[in-house]
Amino acid sequence: MFTGLVQSVGRIHRFGKGLIVEGCDPFSPLQIGDSILVDGVCLTASSLKPNGFFANVSEETLERTNLGLKAEKSGIVNLEPALRIADRLGGHIVSGHVDGLGELIAIQALPNSWEIQVAWQDQSFGRYICQKASICVNGISLTVSDCINDGSTFSIAVIPHTWEVTALNTLLVGDLVNLEADIIAKYTESLLIRTTSLSKASATPPKPPISKEWLADQGWT
């Protein structure tokens, strides 16, 4: 589990069938088996490297996230170690399980902040978006400032500190970002759907109307 508060910025490279991530010095000592949030993706340190680690990645991870594309270019990534029990939950609950990709469609520098606009590739995930909702963008816990209709496109206000200490400032319009919707919204939806389905399945079937045929079936003549 993570919070979406980036603690370091590093680089990612392809290496054989996996990835090498550099830039982990701020949260050393790193151990084999540790979970690290890399641009919003939870990766496991399979072996240790100078200032970083090697991680195996599945086809699912490469297909659903932007890590493969970034690794081909030795791109910059946001890094966060796993949450400890005693840590403050300064952002929101982040699992590191990316829902899908979003396209950065606008960046605007404002007097006191930056505003970025993102569109889900899979618009069905827009149902988890509403104003003031939490969203994880490339591993960063951010707040939705505005959304269009079904939430498939939304805006985020980024304060100067976040802009300066994360890799957001390296993004360009057209870039793809990893998105993870609020896990509480997803669990709530799942529970409601299952509860409704169970209620329908266990509902007592309606009693047949009293008729001559029904009376005969019950032994009345």
C-alpha positions, 0 to 999 in steps of 0.5 A: 500500500502507498499514499501517492506522496512521491519521495524520489525521482529516478529513471527506468530502463529495459533490461532483458525481460524486466526493468531496472529502476534507479534513484532509490537512495532516499529510502535505502536500505532497499531489500529484495522483495520490497515493493516500490511504487514506480510511476504509479505501478507497484513493482517488486525488487527481484535483485538489487542494483547500485542506487536501485533495483531490478524488477520482473514485469508481466505482459499485463503490466506492460500492456496496461501501463506506460512503463514499457514506453518510458523504459525504452527511452530511459524515462524519468519516473516518480518513486515511493516506498511502501507505506509503513504502519507508523507512517502518516497517510498524507495522500490517499490509499494507493494500491499500485494497481493501475486501472488504465492509461490517460492522455495528457491533453492540456497543460496550463501555467496559472499564477499560483499553480499548474492545471493539467487536463487528462482524458481516460483512454477507457472512458468507462473509468470516468464513473469513478471521477467527481469533483474533489475526488482523489486520483493517482496520476503516475504515482502522485496523489492528486485532487480532481478540480473539475470534470466533464460530464461522465468524468472521462476527462478531468482537470487537476490543479498542481501546486508548485511544490508537487510540480517541482519535486515530481516528474510532472514537469517533464510531461508534454501534451500527448503523453500517456500517464498511469491512472489509478482511481480511488480504491474506496470508490471501486470497492463500494461499487463492487459491494453494491453490485454484489449486494443487489445481485444477491438480494435479487437471487434470494428474493422470495418468488411471488405467490401464484394467484388463488385459482381453481387450478391452484386449489386443486393442486393444494388438495381442495376439490 
